[in-house]
């Protein structure tokens, strides 16, 4: 999850123009480096460049990161939480769809081994074993048979 944030920071750093103060400080430094040595045989050392505050950068990038979190990261976390709840609530006789596009009916769920056995053909009794993570959607959730009989 951290790589999108790092790539945004890298792109912002690479595409940013140096401030005007650095441009003007860089020009005399380049001229001093190109100038011949002074009478003592030593090269002239340029004056240190003025440092600018990073506060404006934080003020600009802060809302961008907040928007990035709100639009991309948070919805993905909510969707993953919802999917995990769906997978954990699987029970016998639920009709499901797998990530491979196979429709089937849950025969058994083994939570400790992360397995789900699906019956894909009622006539021949064909059964497949899948990982619980491969269940994408519950098509028809059959309620558990209760002891009460409605009259």
N, C-alpha and C positions, 0 to 999 in steps of 0.2 A: 504494500500500500504506500510505502514511502517513496517509491521510484517516481511516480508522477510529480510529486512535490519537488523532488530533487531536480527533475528535468525542467520544471517551470523556473526554478531558481537559476539553473544554469543558463537557460535561454534568456532570462532577464538580465543576467550579468553580461552575457556575450553581446546582446543587442543594445545595451545601454551606451549612450554617447558619453565620453568623459566630460565632466563639467567644464565650463569656460575657464575657471581658475586654473585647472590642470593644463588646459591647452596653452594658456599664456605662460605658465611656468615651464612648460615643456619646450617652448620655442627658445628662450634664452639658454636653457640647459643644453640644447642641441647645438646652438651657436658657440657656446663656451667649449664644448667638446671638440668642435671642428677648428677652433682657434689654435694657433701655434702656442707652444709652451712659453711661459713668461721668462723674464731674464734669469731667474733663479733655476731654470730647468724643470720647474714643477708645473703641472697642468693646473689651470685655475679651477677651483671647485665651485660648482653652482650653489646658490643659496637653496636651503630646503624649501620644498613646495608647501604651500598652505594646505592643511588637511580640512576637508569639509565634513559636516555632520552627516550621519547616516539616518537621521530622523526623517527627512523627507522621503527617503526610500522606503522606510518602514511604513510611513503614512500611506504611501501609494500601494505597496504590496500587501499590506494588511487586509484591506477589503477584498483584494483579488483572491487571497487564500481563503478568506471567509466564504466568498461566493463559490469557490472551488469545492469547499467542504459541503456547503448547503446543496449544491446542484449535483455533485457526483458521488462523494463518499457516503454521506448520510443515507440517501435513498438505497444505495447498494447494501449498506449494513441492514437496513430495515427489510429489504427483500430477502437477504440471506437468513435473517431471523425468522421470517415468515415461512421460508422453505424448510428450515430445520424443524419448526413446529409441525408442519405438514408431514414430514417424514417420520417424526417421532409419534404422530397420532395414527399411523397406519394400523389397520386391523384386518382381520380375516373378512373376505368377501367384498373388500373395496375394489372398485374398478379403477385402474391406474394407467398412466402413460409413462413409458420410460424415455430416457434421453435418446435411445436408438429408434424411437418411433414405434415401439411394440406396445400394443394394448393388451392388458391382461387383468386377471382377477387374483387378488392376494390369497394365497393358500395358507402361508404361514410367515411369521415375522420372527427373526432371531436377533434381538437387539444386542446381545453380548458378542455375536459374531458379525454384526453389521450385514446380515443377509435377509433377503426377501425372496420367497418362492412364489412365482406367478404361474397361473394356469392360463395358457394362451389359446388352447383349443379345447372346447368343452366336449366335442364328439370323440376325439381320440385321447383326451386327457394329457396333452403335451404340457410339460411343466419346465420352466426355466428358473434358474437361481440368479438373482441380481444383487448387486450392492445396493444398500438403502439410498446411497447418494445418486444412483441412476434414476430414481423415481422423480419425474418432473412435475406431474400433476395428478391429482385424484379426480377422476371423471365422475364417479358416482359412489358416494360414501353410503354404505348400507349401515343402518343403525344396528347396534347389538340387540340380539333377541332378549327381551326382558321377561321376567316371570309373570308380569301383569298382562292380561289379555283384555284388550279394549272391547267393550260390548256395543 
